[in-house]
Amino acid sequence: MEFEALVKKNRSYRRFDQNHPISKETLEALVELAINCPSGGNRQSLRFVGSVSPEMNQKIFNTVGWAAYLPEWPGPADGERPTGYIIILAEPSAWKWVMADLGIAAQTILLEAVNRGLGGCMMGNIKKKALHDLIDMPQGMEAVLVIALGKPAEQIVLEPVPDSGSIKYYRTEDGVHHVPKRSLRELLLQVHV
């Protein structure tokens, strides 16, 4: 897949085909790519916890919020839930060093997931105490991002921001997820030639 197509296909998927499991080897390969990403000062501060266990996945599912712009939606129904998760941990005191690392690692994981016919969603709305109680949390670390993974079971359409200026994603009655994106002209402020 061309890189531009890969980036455009890498959306925040929130509904998955729960009959399509993710293997431990696939999950480890995704984390391996994140580990090999650039890291500020080569500190390599991030740590990862993965799950492809249906029982653990259900427990993790209960610790995250799914869609801020869809407040009435409780998240994917049974049969549409992720078949894997990657929890990214960091030390809160080191946060200024890991913000860039976190974004690079998460995007790399998701790009490769799409490359493998999967998809995912990054979630920062975490019930941290509940999640920390589920995993063997290293001293001084906390969960800073949860990535849900699975085979996408929804259509996502990118579209221009409407005249109202709203950037809120929404779903139409047919279940299609629409994501307004600002234009290059609006966001690229200057090009010096």
C-alpha positions in Angstrom: 0.0 0.0 0.0 1.3 3.5 -0.8 2.2 5.5 2.2 -0.4 8.2 1.5 -3.1 5.6 1.2 -1.9 3.9 4.4 -2.1 7.2 6.3 -5.6 8.0 5.0 -6.8 4.5 5.8 -5.4 4.8 9.4 -8.5 6.1 11.2 -9.8 5.8 14.7 -11.7 2.6 14.2 -14.1 1.9 17.1 -16.0 -1.1 15.8 -14.3 -4.4 14.9 -15.0 -7.9 13.8 -14.7 -9.8 17.0 -14.5 -13.1 15.1 -11.1 -12.1 13.8 -8.5 -12.7 16.5 -5.1 -11.0 16.7 -2.2 -13.4 17.4 0.4 -12.9 20.1 3.0 -12.7 17.3 1.2 -9.9 15.6 0.9 -7.9 18.8 4.6 -8.4 19.6 5.6 -7.3 16.0 3.6 -4.1 16.5 5.3 -3.4 19.8 8.7 -4.3 18.3 8.2 -1.6 15.6 7.3 1.0 18.3 10.5 0.0 20.3 12.6 0.7 17.2 11.2 4.2 16.7 13.2 7.3 17.4 13.2 8.3 21.1 14.0 11.7 22.6 17.5 11.5 24.0 17.3 7.8 23.2 15.8 7.4 26.7 13.4 4.7 25.6 11.0 5.6 28.5 7.9 3.9 27.3 6.8 0.4 28.4 4.1 -1.7 26.9 1.5 -4.2 28.1 -0.4 -6.2 25.5 -3.5 -8.4 25.5 -5.0 -10.8 23.0 -6.9 -12.7 25.6 -10.7 -12.4 25.3 -11.1 -12.4 29.1 -8.5 -9.7 29.7 -9.7 -7.7 26.7 -13.2 -7.5 28.3 -11.6 -6.2 31.5 -9.6 -3.6 29.6 -12.7 -2.6 27.6 -14.4 -1.6 30.8 -11.6 0.9 31.7 -11.7 3.1 28.7 -14.0 5.8 27.2 -14.8 5.4 23.5 -16.0 8.5 21.7 -16.0 12.0 23.3 -18.2 13.4 20.4 -20.7 10.5 20.7 -21.6 10.8 24.4 -24.7 8.6 24.2 -22.7 5.8 22.7 -21.3 3.4 25.3 -18.7 1.9 22.9 -18.8 -1.1 20.6 -21.4 -3.8 21.2 -20.5 -7.4 21.9 -19.3 -8.8 18.6 -17.8 -5.4 17.6 -15.1 -5.1 20.3 -11.3 -5.1 19.9 -9.5 -8.4 19.8 -6.3 -6.9 21.1 -5.0 -4.0 23.2 -1.6 -2.4 23.7 -1.4 -0.3 26.9 1.5 2.3 26.8 3.0 3.2 30.2 5.3 6.0 31.1 6.6 7.8 34.2 4.5 10.9 34.9 7.6 12.8 36.1 9.3 12.1 32.7 6.3 13.3 30.7 8.1 16.2 29.0 10.5 13.7 27.5 7.9 11.1 26.4 5.1 13.1 24.8 6.8 12.9 21.3 7.8 9.3 21.9 4.3 8.4 22.7 2.8 9.9 19.5 5.5 8.4 17.4 5.1 4.9 18.9 1.3 4.9 18.8 1.2 6.1 15.2 3.8 3.5 14.1 1.8 0.8 15.8 -1.4 1.9 14.0 0.2 2.4 10.6 1.5 -1.2 10.7 -1.8 -2.5 12.0 -3.5 -1.0 8.9 -0.7 -2.4 6.7 -1.7 -5.8 8.1 -5.4 -5.4 7.4 -6.2 -4.3 11.0 -7.1 -1.0 12.5 -7.2 0.6 15.9 -8.1 3.5 18.1 -5.9 5.5 20.5 -7.7 6.2 23.8 -6.5 8.6 26.6 -9.8 8.5 28.4 -8.7 5.8 30.9 -10.0 4.8 34.3 -6.4 4.6 35.5 -7.0 3.0 38.9 -9.2 0.3 37.4 -6.7 -0.4 34.6 -3.7 -0.3 36.9 -5.4 -2.9 39.2 -5.6 -5.3 36.1 -1.9 -5.3 35.2 1.4 -5.7 36.9 2.3 -2.0 37.0 6.0 -1.2 37.3 6.9 1.2 40.2 6.5 4.9 39.2 4.7 4.1 35.9 1.1 4.9 34.8 -1.0 4.1 31.7 -0.9 7.1 29.4 -2.5 5.6 26.3 -4.6 2.5 25.4 -4.6 1.3 21.8 -7.6 -0.9 20.8 -6.9 -3.2 17.9 -8.9 -5.5 15.6 -10.2 -6.0 12.1 -12.3 -2.9 11.3 -16.0 -3.4 10.9 -17.0 0.1 10.0 -16.7 2.6 7.2 -15.0 5.9 7.9 -15.3 8.8 5.5 -12.9 11.8 5.6 -14.7 15.0 4.5 -14.0 18.8 4.5 -15.0 20.7 7.6 -18.5 22.1 6.9 -19.4 25.8 6.8 -20.3 25.7 10.5 -16.7 25.0 11.3 -17.5 21.9 13.4 -14.7 19.4 13.6 -16.8 16.9 15.5 -17.0 13.5 14.0 -20.4 11.9 13.7 -22.3 8.9 12.5 -25.1 8.9 10.0 -28.1 6.6 10.3 -26.5 4.0 8.0 -23.7 3.7 10.6 -21.0 5.4 8.5 -18.5 7.4 10.6 -17.7 10.8 9.2 -14.6 12.7 10.2 -14.3 16.4 9.1 -10.7 17.4 8.3 -9.4 21.0 7.8 -7.9 21.8 4.5 -4.2 22.2 3.6 -4.9 25.9 2.9 -6.2 26.4 6.4 -3.4 24.6 8.2 -0.3 25.2 6.1 0.4 28.8 7.1 3.5 29.6 5.0 5.8 28.0 2.4 9.0 29.8 1.7 10.4 29.1 -1.7 
